[in-house]
């Protein structure tokens, strides 16, 4: 049974200590699933499954089809101006120019006040 399932399995490379998100069903409805994480890969059990440490510190044996690499995103950027010694929080949309075809100099001129 596992052999047939693993034939259609995608090849993913996860290493120990990689941060991943895990697909876990939320209810009895199979269409209601959500990605939870970040979780940490603890051990590779076999070719297609891993032991994963969940955010609640439990450890689960999970097939690689239910794992994705975790990519952290940020909505703000710390900026240090030359005259100041404090970081200033700017939203990402405040830094982007209205015209994306403008040069890099216009971006830096908007950042340096």
N, C-alpha and C positions, 0 to 999 in steps of 0.2 A: 504494500500500500504506500509506504513512504517512498519507495523507489519511483513509482509512477508520479507522485506529487513532485518530487525533486527533479524529474525530467523537464518540467515546465518552469522550474524555478530560475529566476534571473541570477546572474553572477554578480555578487556584490562583495566588496572587500571591506571588512571591518577588522580593526585591530583592537587588542586589549587596551583599555582606557579611552577609546573613542567615545565621543558623545553622540548619542542617537536619540531619535524620537520613535515611539512605539505605537502601532495601530491597535487600539483596544476598543472592543464594543462597549457602548454606553448603556444599552438596554437589550431587551429581547428582540427588538427590531433589527434585522441584519443590515439595514441601510443606515442606521444611526451609529456610526463609529467615529472616533476622534483620535487625533494624534496626541500622545501625552509624552511629556519629557521636559527637559533633557534627562536622559538616563545614561548610564555608563556601561560599556561592554566589559564584563569581568573575565570571561573565559570563552574560548571557542570550543563547543562540545563536539561537533562533527563538521562535516563539509558544509552543511546548510543551516546550522542552528547555533545559538549563542546563549550564554548565561548573561543576563542583563540586570544591573542593580537599578531598581526603580526609584523615583523621587521619594517614596515613603520608606526607603531603606530595605524593602523586600527584594528578593532575587527571583527572577523568573527565567524559565527556559523558553526561548522565543525563536521561531523560524525566521530566516533572513528576509522572507517576503513581507514580513510585518515590521521591518526596521528601515529607517532612513537616516542618513547622516544629518546631524543637527547643525544648522548654520545660524549663529547668533546675528541678530540685526539690531541696529541702533537708530533711534529717531532723532537723536541730538548729537552734537559734536562739541567738544571742548576746544575753545579758541583762546590763545594767550596773545594779547596785543603787545607790541614792543614797549610801549610806555607803561603798561600796567603789569602788576605782578599777580593778578587774580585771573582765574579762568572765567570765561563768559560762556554761558550755555546758549547755543543758537539752534533753532529748529532746522532740520535739513532743508525744508522748502524755502527758508529765508536765505540760504546760501546759494541756491541755484538761480542763475540768471533767467529773466523772463524770455529772452531770445536765446535758445540753445546753440545757435550758430555763432554767438559772440566769442571773442578770443578769451584766453586764460587771464589776460591782464584785467579784463572787466570783472572777472570773478574775484581776483585778489583785491581789486579796488573796493569791492563791496564788503570784503571781510575786514580790511584795515580802515578803521574810522579815523 
